């Protein structure tokens, strides 16, 4: 009887942990800053988390300083966007259960090779390393809040390079 109870508790814990890790987090409300007529248009797509919010803030602030148009969306809306409408695209993605977010996968599958050159893909993961995506500038990182400044700097440098902006 005791073994059965322990097994049931373990099973319940296992099921709850899977449900918790698969449950969608809070969504990001679409934000737009800058002038739509700007020659530099940047799309940022992400899920909401303290780590990602800090990075988005840093990147958005840096892009505002160079008069860029910035649109920030939730990953749920990524497939509604056309890569051709932007000069640079930053995607902050999760890598769970050895898979990218389904909207990220669909977006990348529907993006041409030449358009992928303007995508910066930041993937947070647990212990596994996400696979490389051909033609996409990818960064893998743990969701460590103390690293946001460093990760933000890397992203900003890469976006500036795509936009041909001198630092």
BAMIGU-979201 format. One record per residue: residue in three letters; z, x, y of N, C-alpha, C in turn. Coordinates in nm, 4 decimals, always signed. Layout:
{r 'ALA', {Z, X, Y}, {Z, X, Y}, {Z, X, Y}} ...
This chain:
{r 'UNK', {+0.0000, +0.0824, -0.1196}, {+0.0000, +0.0000, +0.0000}, {+0.0000, +0.0867, +0.1258}} {r 'UNK', {+0.0776, +0.1930, +0.1251}, {+0.0876, +0.2791, +0.2416}, {-0.0458, +0.3485, +0.2695}} {r 'UNK', {-0.1163, +0.3907, +0.1659}, {-0.2455, +0.4562, +0.1821}, {-0.3464, +0.3586, +0.2437}} {r 'UNK', {-0.3425, +0.2336, +0.1988}, {-0.4335, +0.1321, +0.2513}, {-0.4058, +0.1071, +0.4007}} {r 'UNK', {-0.2809, +0.1026, +0.4401}, {-0.2445, +0.0821, +0.5801}, {-0.2917, +0.1989, +0.6660}} {r 'UNK', {-0.2717, +0.3209, +0.6167}, {-0.3163, +0.4392, +0.6898}, {-0.4687, +0.4381, +0.7020}} {r 'UNK', {-0.5358, +0.4037, +0.5940}, {-0.6813, +0.3964, +0.5970}, {-0.7290, +0.2914, +0.6977}} {r 'UNK', {-0.6658, +0.1749, +0.6987}, {-0.7042, +0.0682, +0.7923}, {-0.6807, +0.1101, +0.9378}} {r 'UNK', {-0.5705, +0.1784, +0.9632}, {-0.5439, +0.2269, +1.0985}, {-0.6477, +0.3317, +1.1408}} {r 'UNK', {-0.6789, +0.4201, +1.0488}, {-0.7814, +0.5204, +1.0766}, {-0.9155, +0.4540, +1.1052}} {r 'UNK', {-0.9521, +0.3573, +1.0250}, {-1.0777, +0.2850, +1.0425}, {-1.0807, +0.2125, +1.1773}} {r 'UNK', {-0.9707, +0.1490, +1.2124}, {-0.9612, +0.0792, +1.3407}, {-0.9755, +0.1783, +1.4567}} {r 'UNK', {-0.9078, +0.2914, +1.4478}, {-0.9173, +0.3942, +1.5503}, {-1.0604, +0.4449, +1.5628}} {r 'UNK', {-1.1258, +0.4688, +1.4498}, {-1.2633, +0.5182, +1.4472}, {-1.3590, +0.4188, +1.5134}} {r 'UNK', {-1.3452, +0.2928, +1.4793}, {-1.4311, +0.1881, +1.5368}, {-1.4076, +0.1759, +1.6867}} {r 'UNK', {-1.2832, +0.1783, +1.7283}, {-1.2517, +0.1683, +1.8715}, {-1.3072, +0.2880, +1.9487}} {r 'UNK', {-1.2985, +0.4072, +1.8918}, {-1.3490, +0.5255, +1.9611}, {-1.5005, +0.5199, +1.9747}} {r 'UNK', {-1.5699, +0.4691, +1.8759}, {-1.7152, +0.4546, +1.8857}, {-1.7502, +0.3512, +1.9920}} {r 'UNK', {-1.6823, +0.2382, +1.9889}, {-1.7098, +0.1335, +2.0887}, {-1.6829, +0.1837, +2.2294}} {r 'UNK', {-1.5747, +0.2574, +2.2466}, {-1.5398, +0.3090, +2.3792}, {-1.6442, +0.4074, +2.4289}} {r 'UNK', {-1.6901, +0.4965, +2.3405}, {-1.7865, +0.5976, +2.3837}, {-1.9257, +0.5405, +2.4049}} {r 'UNK', {-1.9568, +0.4272, +2.3434}, {-2.0885, +0.3657, +2.3596}, {-2.0910, +0.2641, +2.4726}} {r 'UNK', {-1.9765, +0.2189, +2.5144}, {-1.9709, +0.1146, +2.6168}, {-2.0274, +0.1663, +2.7480}} {r 'UNK', {-2.1077, +0.0849, +2.8144}, {-2.1617, +0.1297, +2.9410}, {-2.0512, +0.1425, +3.0450}} {r 'UNK', {-2.0596, +0.2458, +3.1263}, {-1.9625, +0.2625, +3.2329}, {-1.9996, +0.1758, +3.3509}} {r 'UNK', {-1.9315, +0.1990, +3.4590}, {-1.9665, +0.1272, +3.5798}, {-2.1053, +0.1715, +3.6246}} {r 'UNK', {-2.1774, +0.0789, +3.6811}, {-2.3114, +0.1129, +3.7278}, {-2.3063, +0.1606, +3.8727}} {r 'UNK', {-2.4057, +0.2370, +3.9082}, {-2.4188, +0.2866, +4.0444}, {-2.4976, +0.1841, +4.1246}} {r 'UNK', {-2.4466, +0.1526, +4.2400}, {-2.5180, +0.0638, +4.3306}, {-2.6283, +0.1447, +4.3977}} {r 'UNK', {-2.7488, +0.0888, +4.4032}, {-2.8612, +0.1580, +4.4652}, {-2.8297, +0.1911, +4.6112}} {r 'UNK', {-2.8543, +0.3167, +4.6471}, {-2.8323, +0.3632, +4.7844}, {-2.9597, +0.4322, +4.8328}} {r 'UNK', {-2.9908, +0.4100, +4.9582}, {-3.1062, +0.4761, +5.0182}, {-3.0624, +0.5371, +5.1502}} {r 'UNK', {-3.0966, +0.6655, +5.1669}, {-3.0688, +0.7329, +5.2939}, {-3.1949, +0.8048, +5.3381}} {r 'UNK', {-3.2041, +0.8275, +5.4667}, {-3.3185, +0.8989, +5.5204}, {-3.4325, +0.8053, +5.5563}} {r 'UNK', {-3.5374, +0.8665, +5.6034}, {-3.6548, +0.7947, +5.6508}, {-3.7589, +0.7852, +5.5402}} {r 'UNK', {-3.8029, +0.6631, +5.5104}, {-3.9031, +0.6407, +5.4062}, {-4.0330, +0.7164, +5.4367}} {r 'UNK', {-4.0577, +0.7454, +5.5642}, {-4.1797, +0.8162, +5.6031}, {-4.1659, +0.9678, +5.5925}} {r 'UNK', {-4.0491, +1.0153, +5.5495}, {-4.0281, +1.1589, +5.5328}, {-4.1264, +1.2141, +5.4299}} {r 'UNK', {-4.1692, +1.3376, +5.4500}, {-4.2602, +1.3995, +5.3529}, {-4.1859, +1.4391, +5.2245}} {r 'UNK', {-4.0530, +1.4462, +5.2309}, {-3.9713, +1.4836, +5.1150}, {-3.8960, +1.3619, +5.0626}} {r 'UNK', {-3.9386, +1.3128, +4.9474}, {-3.8754, +1.1955, +4.8860}, {-3.8130, +1.2374, +4.7534}} {r 'UNK', {-3.6848, +1.2058, +4.7381}, {-3.6104, +1.2478, +4.6193}, {-3.5436, +1.1266, +4.5554}} {r 'UNK', {-3.5583, +1.1161, +4.4245}, {-3.4914, +1.0128, +4.3464}, {-3.3786, +1.0789, +4.2681}} {r 'UNK', {-3.2610, +1.0167, +4.2728}, {-3.1471, +1.0626, +4.1925}, {-3.1047, +0.9459, +4.1052}} {r 'UNK', {-3.1015, +0.9673, +3.9735}, {-3.0621, +0.8624, +3.8796}, {-2.9438, +0.9119, +3.7968}} {r 'UNK', {-2.8438, +0.8252, +3.7804}, {-2.7214, +0.8664, +3.7122}, {-2.6417, +0.7458, +3.6650}} {r 'UNK', {-2.5398, +0.7737, +3.5876}, {-2.4340, +0.6771, +3.5579}, {-2.3154, +0.7174, +3.6441}} {r 'UNK', {-2.2224, +0.6270, +3.6573}, {-2.1058, +0.6518, +3.7419}, {-1.9990, +0.7286, +3.6647}} {r 'UNK', {-1.9534, +0.8366, +3.7238}, {-1.8378, +0.9127, +3.6745}, {-1.7921, +1.0009, +3.7896}} {r 'UNK', {-1.6710, +1.0459, +3.7845}, {-1.6190, +1.1321, +3.8902}, {-1.7035, +1.2583, +3.9021}} {r 'UNK', {-1.7341, +1.3193, +3.7906}, {-1.8147, +1.4419, +3.7873}, {-1.9513, +1.4181, +3.8523}} {r 'UNK', {-2.0205, +1.3152, +3.8083}, {-2.1551, +1.2874, +3.8587}, {-2.1524, +1.2397, +4.0032}} {r 'UNK', {-2.0529, +1.1592, +4.0387}, {-2.0412, +1.1123, +4.1772}, {-2.0254, +1.2291, +4.2734}} {r 'UNK', {-1.9456, +1.3288, +4.2358}, {-1.9257, +1.4465, +4.3204}, {-2.0564, +1.5237, +4.3391}} {r 'UNK', {-2.1310, +1.5375, +4.2312}, {-2.2600, +1.6082, +4.2379}, {-2.3581, +1.5300, +4.3257}} {r 'UNK', {-2.3649, +1.4002, +4.3039}, {-2.4560, +1.3166, +4.3835}, {-2.4226, +1.3293, +4.5323}} {r 'UNK', {-2.2956, +1.3244, +4.5660}, {-2.2538, +1.3364, +4.7061}, {-2.3022, +1.4684, +4.7652}} {r 'UNK', {-2.2794, +1.5787, +4.6932}, {-2.3186, +1.7108, +4.7418}, {-2.4701, +1.7203, +4.7616}} {r 'UNK', {-2.5457, +1.6739, +4.6625}, {-2.6912, +1.6821, +4.6687}, {-2.7444, +1.5920, +4.7804}} {r 'UNK', {-2.6918, +1.4714, +4.7883}, {-2.7347, +1.3784, +4.8929}, {-2.7073, +1.4376, +5.0316}} {r 'UNK', {-2.5899, +1.4927, +5.0509}, {-2.5541, +1.5525, +5.1800}, {-2.6513, +1.6654, +5.2160}} {r 'UNK', {-2.6794, +1.7528, +5.1205}, {-2.7705, +1.8648, +5.1455}, {-2.9103, +1.8146, +5.1809}} {r 'UNK', {-2.9552, +1.7105, +5.1146}, {-3.0891, +1.6575, +5.1409}, {-3.0962, +1.5847, +5.2752}} {r 'UNK', {-2.9878, +1.5237, +5.3153}, {-2.9839, +1.4596, +5.4473}, {-3.0006, +1.5637, +5.5576}} {r 'UNK', {-2.9528, +1.6866, +5.5344}, {-2.9606, +1.7932, +5.6345}, {-3.1047, +1.8404, +5.6567}} {r 'UNK', {-3.1926, +1.8121, +5.5609}, {-3.3325, +1.8545, +5.5743}, {-3.4247, +1.7334, +5.5912}} {r 'UNK', {-3.3675, +1.6234, +5.6339}, {-3.4429, +1.5012, +5.6641}, {-3.5202, +1.4441, +5.5449}} {r 'UNK', {-3.4642, +1.4523, +5.4285}, {-3.5299, +1.3960, +5.3104}, {-3.4928, +1.2491, +5.2940}} {r 'UNK', {-3.5842, +1.1748, +5.2368}, {-3.5582, +1.0372, +5.1945}, {-3.4959, +1.0475, +5.0553}} {r 'UNK', {-3.3812, +0.9847, +5.0359}, {-3.3109, +0.9937, +4.9080}, {-3.2807, +0.8530, +4.8578}} {r 'UNK', {-3.3200, +0.8270, +4.7339}, {-3.2877, +0.7007, +4.6696}, {-3.2022, +0.7334, +4.5471}} {r 'UNK', {-3.0842, +0.6698, +4.5411}, {-2.9913, +0.6909, +4.4306}, {-2.9848, +0.5609, +4.3514}} {r 'UNK', {-3.0096, +0.5716, +4.2206}, {-3.0103, +0.4529, +4.1347}, {-2.9304, +0.4778, +4.0075}} {r 'UNK', {-2.8968, +0.3693, +3.9422}, {-2.8338, +0.3777, +3.8110}, {-2.9416, +0.4078, +3.7067}} {r 'UNK', {-2.9036, +0.4748, +3.5993}, {-2.9992, +0.5050, +3.4922}, {-3.0646, +0.3795, +3.4352}} {r 'UNK', {-2.9951, +0.2666, +3.4433}, {-3.0525, +0.1414, +3.3926}, {-3.1828, +0.1050, +3.4635}} {r 'UNK', {-3.1998, +0.1521, +3.5868}, {-3.3174, +0.1179, +3.6663}, {-3.4239, +0.2282, +3.6663}} {r 'UNK', {-3.3990, +0.3352, +3.5932}, {-3.4897, +0.4498, +3.5971}, {-3.6320, +0.4141, +3.5541}} {r 'UNK', {-3.6464, +0.3334, +3.4520}, {-3.7806, +0.2993, +3.4028}, {-3.8577, +0.2096, +3.5002}} {r 'UNK', {-3.7897, +0.1560, +3.6005}, {-3.8565, +0.0743, +3.7018}, {-3.9209, +0.1599, +3.8110}} {r 'UNK', {-3.8882, +0.2877, +3.8126}, {-3.9386, +0.3787, +3.9160}, {-4.0639, +0.4514, +3.8676}} {r 'UNK', {-4.1502, +0.4865, +3.9633}, {-4.2712, +0.5634, +3.9352}, {-4.2492, +0.7060, +3.9838}} {r 'UNK', {-4.2678, +0.8013, +3.8962}, {-4.2457, +0.9410, +3.9342}, {-4.3389, +0.9832, +4.0470}} {r 'UNK', {-4.4562, +0.9225, +4.0550}, {-4.5534, +0.9573, +4.1584}, {-4.5025, +0.9268, +4.2994}} {r 'UNK', {-4.4028, +0.8405, +4.3116}, {-4.3504, +0.8021, +4.4429}, {-4.2543, +0.9056, +4.5023}} {r 'UNK', {-4.2225, +1.0096, +4.4246}, {-4.1205, +1.1069, +4.4675}, {-4.1734, +1.2494, +4.4550}} {r 'UNK', {-4.1198, +1.3365, +4.5409}, {-4.1537, +1.4784, +4.5342}, {-4.0623, +1.5524, +4.4369}} {r 'UNK', {-3.9407, +1.5004, +4.4194}, {-3.8449, +1.5596, +4.3258}, {-3.7596, +1.4475, +4.2668}} {r 'UNK', {-3.7209, +1.4660, +4.1404}, {-3.6386, +1.3669, +4.0705}, {-3.5241, +1.4402, +4.0025}} {r 'UNK', {-3.4026, +1.3938, +4.0295}, {-3.2835, +1.4503, +3.9675}, {-3.2254, +1.3431, +3.8766}} {r 'UNK', {-3.2092, +1.3771, +3.7496}, {-3.1527, +1.2828, +3.6526}, {-3.0253, +1.3436, +3.5961}} {r 'UNK', {-2.9145, +1.2719, +3.6126}, {-2.7865, +1.3131, +3.5548}, {-2.7656, +1.2256, +3.4313}} {r 'UNK', {-2.7773, +1.2852, +3.3157}, {-2.7846, +1.2142, +3.1892}, {-2.6687, +1.2502, +3.0969}} {r 'UNK', {-2.6343, +1.1578, +3.0087}, {-2.5376, +1.1847, +2.9017}, {-2.6146, +1.2112, +2.7732}} {r 'UNK', {-2.5580, +1.2944, +2.6897}, {-2.6159, +1.3217, +2.5586}, {-2.5089, +1.2851, +2.4562}} {r 'UNK', {-2.5221, +1.1642, +2.3995}, {-2.4221, +1.1141, +2.3050}, {-2.4867, +1.0842, +2.1713}} {r 'UNK', {-2.4159, +1.1155, +2.0668}, {-2.4633, +1.0898, +1.9311}, {-2.6021, +1.1494, +1.9089}} {r 'UNK', {-2.6210, +1.2705, +1.9630}, {-2.7446, +1.3472, +1.9501}, {-2.8657, +1.2764, +2.0098}} {r 'UNK', {-2.8424, +1.1938, +2.1129}, {-2.9527, +1.1219, +2.1774}, {-2.9333, +1.1190, +2.3284}} {r 'UNK', {-3.0472, +1.1226, +2.3979}, {-3.0458, +1.0997, +2.5418}, {-3.0308, +0.9504, +2.5675}} {r 'UNK', {-2.9889, +0.9169, +2.6870}, {-2.9858, +0.7785, +2.7299}, {-3.1256, +0.7186, +2.7076}} {r 'UNK', {-3.1327, +0.5973, +2.6567}, {-3.2613, +0.5357, +2.6222}, {-3.3534, +0.5229, +2.7426}} {r 'UNK', {-3.2984, +0.4946, +2.8605}, {-3.3817, +0.4830, +2.9806}, {-3.4385, +0.6185, +3.0221}} {r 'UNK', {-3.3624, +0.7232, +3.0018}, {-3.4112, +0.8580, +3.0303}, {-3.5236, +0.8927, +2.9334}} {r 'UNK', {-3.5027, +0.8635, +2.8058}, {-3.6074, +0.8912, +2.7059}, {-3.7368, +0.8188, +2.7397}} {r 'UNK', {-3.7274, +0.6901, +2.7721}, {-3.8471, +0.6124, +2.8056}, {-3.9157, +0.6670, +2.9307}} {r 'UNK', {-3.8365, +0.6987, +3.0324}, {-3.8926, +0.7516, +3.1563}, {-3.9675, +0.8822, +3.1296}} {r 'UNK', {-3.9061, +0.9729, +3.0544}, {-3.9692, +1.1014, +3.0256}, {-4.0939, +1.0844, +2.9387}} {r 'UNK', {-4.0904, +0.9920, +2.8448}, {-4.2070, +0.9667, +2.7592}, {-4.3249, +0.9132, +2.8406}} {r 'UNK', {-4.2958, +0.8370, +2.9454}, {-4.4010, +0.7760, +3.0262}, {-4.4395, +0.8595, +3.1476}} {r 'UNK', {-4.3887, +0.9814, +3.1541}, {-4.4169, +1.0703, +3.2672}, {-4.5121, +1.1797, +3.2212}} {r 'UNK', {-4.6180, +1.2009, +3.2986}, {-4.7176, +1.3024, +3.2634}, {-4.6577, +1.4426, +3.2729}} {r 'UNK', {-4.7234, +1.5364, +3.2102}, {-4.6770, +1.6760, +3.2114}, {-4.6673, +1.7306, +3.3530}} {r 'UNK', {-4.7665, +1.7008, +3.4359}, {-4.7638, +1.7525, +3.5730}, {-4.6502, +1.6903, +3.6537}} {r 'UNK', {-4.6190, +1.5649, +3.6276}, {-4.5094, +1.4978, +3.6976}, {-4.3729, +1.5485, +3.6501}} {r 'UNK', {-4.3636, +1.5920, +3.5256}, {-4.2369, +1.6434, +3.4717}, {-4.1922, +1.7701, +3.5433}} {r 'UNK', {-4.2859, +1.8393, +3.6057}, {-4.2526, +1.9637, +3.6757}, {-4.1598, +1.9410, +3.7946}} {r 'UNK', {-4.1519, +1.8191, +3.8434}, {-4.0645, +1.7910, +3.9579}, {-3.9331, +1.7256, +3.9160}} {r 'UNK', {-3.9059, +1.7231, +3.7855}, {-3.7831, +1.6625, +3.7341}, {-3.6802, +1.7709, +3.7038}} {r 'UNK', {-3.5581, +1.7458, +3.7496}, {-3.4437, +1.8300, +3.7149}, {-3.3511, +1.7412, +3.6331}} {r 'UNK', {-3.3296, +1.7783, +3.5090}, {-3.2493, +1.6987, +3.4165}, {-3.1175, +1.7693, +3.3899}} {r 'UNK', {-3.0088, +1.7082, +3.4342}, {-2.8756, +1.7620, +3.4096}, {-2.8149, +1.6777, +3.2994}} {r 'UNK', {-2.7792, +1.7400, +3.1900}, {-2.7278, +1.6662, +3.0758}, {-2.5860, +1.7092, +3.0464}} {r 'UNK', {-2.4961, +1.6123, +3.0469}, {-2.3578, +1.6400, +3.0074}, {-2.3437, +1.6001, +2.8617}} {r 'UNK', {-2.2726, +1.6830, +2.7896}, {-2.2536, +1.6542, +2.6473}, {-2.1190, +1.7073, +2.6025}} {r 'UNK', {-2.0809, +1.6614, +2.4862}, {-1.9564, +1.7088, +2.4267}, {-1.9786, +1.8473, +2.3694}} {r 'UNK', {-1.9820, +1.8556, +2.2400}, {-1.9913, +1.9857, +2.1748}, {-2.1336, +2.0249, +2.1386}} {r 'UNK', {-2.2256, +1.9300, +2.1355}, {-2.3613, +1.9631, +2.0937}, {-2.4477, +1.9984, +2.2147}} {r 'UNK', {-2.5467, +2.0811, +2.1902}, {-2.6386, +2.1221, +2.2957}, {-2.7618, +2.0337, +2.2888}} {r 'UNK', {-2.7975, +1.9699, +2.3989}, {-2.9150, +1.8833, +2.3982}, {-3.0429, +1.9638, +2.3795}} {r 'UNK', {-3.1443, +1.9024, +2.3205}, {-3.2703, +1.9739, +2.3006}, {-3.3436, +1.9945, +2.4320}} {r 'UNK', {-3.4298, +2.0952, +2.4338}, {-3.5137, +2.1203, +2.5513}, {-3.6232, +2.0136, +2.5561}} {r 'UNK', {-3.6600, +1.9748, +2.6765}, {-3.7698, +1.8819, +2.6976}, {-3.8825, +1.9626, +2.7606}} {r 'UNK', {-3.9950, +1.9681, +2.6952}, {-4.1058, +2.0486, +2.7435}, {-4.1487, +2.0048, +2.8837}} {r 'UNK', {-4.1575, +2.1022, +2.9737}, {-4.2042, +2.0763, +3.1087}, {-4.0976, +2.0295, +3.2062}} {r 'UNK', {-3.9739, +2.0107, +3.1584}, {-3.8660, +1.9604, +3.2436}, {-3.7639, +2.0712, +3.2657}} {r 'UNK', {-3.7227, +2.0888, +3.3901}, {-3.6193, +2.1860, +3.4248}, {-3.4845, +2.1252, +3.3852}} {r 'UNK', {-3.4223, +2.1775, +3.2820}, {-3.3014, +2.1162, +3.2274}, {-3.1799, +2.2071, +3.2425}} {r 'UNK', {-3.0670, +2.1428, +3.2691}, {-2.9381, +2.2102, +3.2793}, {-2.8413, +2.1347, +3.1899}} {r 'UNK', {-2.7693, +2.2057, +3.1049}, {-2.6665, +2.1431, +3.0223}, {-2.5303, +2.1830, +3.0785}} {r 'UNK', {-2.4383, +2.0863, +3.0806}, {-2.3067, +2.1129, +3.1377}, {-2.2033, +2.0210, +3.0748}} {r 'UNK', {-2.0818, +2.0681, +3.0707}, {-1.9704, +1.9805, +3.0366}, {-1.9354, +1.9032, +3.1634}} {r 'UNK', {-1.8728, +1.7896, +3.1490}, {-1.8340, +1.7090, +3.2662}, {-1.7014, +1.7585, +3.3220}} {r 'UNK', {-1.6982, +1.8827, +3.3635}, {-1.5776, +1.9437, +3.4159}, {-1.5798, +1.9354, +3.5679}} {r 'UNK', {-1.4916, +1.8571, +3.6259}, {-1.4911, +1.8324, +3.7699}, {-1.4787, +1.9619, +3.8496}} {r 'UNK', {-1.4125, +2.0622, +3.7946}, {-1.3977, +2.1888, +3.8675}, {-1.5306, +2.2641, +3.8797}} {r 'UNK', {-1.6319, +2.2242, +3.8023}, {-1.7629, +2.2902, +3.8068}, {-1.8635, +2.2199, +3.8971}} {r 'UNK', {-1.8259, +2.1081, +3.9593}, {-1.9241, +2.0297, +4.0349}, {-1.9884, +2.1085, +4.1486}} {r 'UNK', {-1.9110, +2.1884, +4.2191}, {-1.9671, +2.2668, +4.3288}, {-2.0764, +2.3605, +4.2819}} {r 'UNK', {-2.0511, +2.4300, +4.1719}, {-2.1483, +2.5237, +4.1161}, {-2.2736, +2.4510, +4.0678}} {r 'UNK', {-2.2552, +2.3424, +3.9957}, {-2.3687, +2.2643, +3.9446}, {-2.4480, +2.2068, +4.0616}} {r 'UNK', {-2.3785, +2.1559, +4.1624}, {-2.4459, +2.1015, +4.2812}, {-2.5332, +2.2071, +4.3482}} {r 'UNK', {-2.4808, +2.3283, +4.3625}, {-2.5575, +2.4370, +4.4250}, {-2.6851, +2.4660, +4.3467}} {r 'UNK', {-2.6746, +2.4685, +4.2154}, {-2.7920, +2.4943, +4.1312}, {-2.8960, +2.3843, +4.1514}} {r 'UNK', {-2.8516, +2.2597, +4.1511}, {-2.9435, +2.1465, +4.1681}, {-3.0095, +2.1521, +4.3057}} {r 'UNK', {-2.9309, +2.1752, +4.4087}, {-2.9842, +2.1810, +4.5449}, {-3.0894, +2.2912, +4.5563}} {r 'UNK', {-3.0617, +2.4085, +4.5010}, {-3.1593, +2.5184, +4.5037}, {-3.2886, +2.4782, +4.4344}} {r 'UNK', {-3.2762, +2.4118, +4.3194}, {-3.3951, +2.3703, +4.2444}, {-3.4739, +2.2625, +4.3195}} {r 'UNK', {-3.4045, +2.1673, +4.3797}, {-3.4727, +2.0632, +4.4570}, {-3.5418, +2.1253, +4.5777}} {r 'UNK', {-3.4720, +2.2137, +4.6482}, {-3.5340, +2.2813, +4.7629}, {-3.6586, +2.3581, +4.7203}} {r 'UNK', {-3.6544, +2.4229, +4.6045}, {-3.7700, +2.4967, +4.5551}, {-3.8876, +2.4010, +4.5288}} {r 'UNK', {-3.8594, +2.2870, +4.4679}, {-3.9643, +2.1878, +4.4425}, {-4.0228, +2.1363, +4.5733}} {r 'UNK', {-3.9357, +2.1128, +4.6710}, {-3.9801, +2.0613, +4.7997}, {-4.0350, +2.1704, +4.8919}} {r 'UNK', {-4.0265, +2.2958, +4.8467}, {-4.0704, +2.4121, +4.9239}, {-3.9942, +2.4231, +5.0563}} {r 'UNK', {-3.8619, +2.4098, +5.0458}, {-3.7725, +2.4217, +5.1610}, {-3.6963, +2.5530, +5.1490}} {r 'UNK', {-3.6984, +2.6327, +5.2546}, {-3.6251, +2.7588, +5.2555}, {-3.4777, +2.7329, +5.2836}} {r 'UNK', {-3.3933, +2.8060, +5.2157}, {-3.2479, +2.7891, +5.2339}, {-3.2008, +2.8841, +5.3412}} 
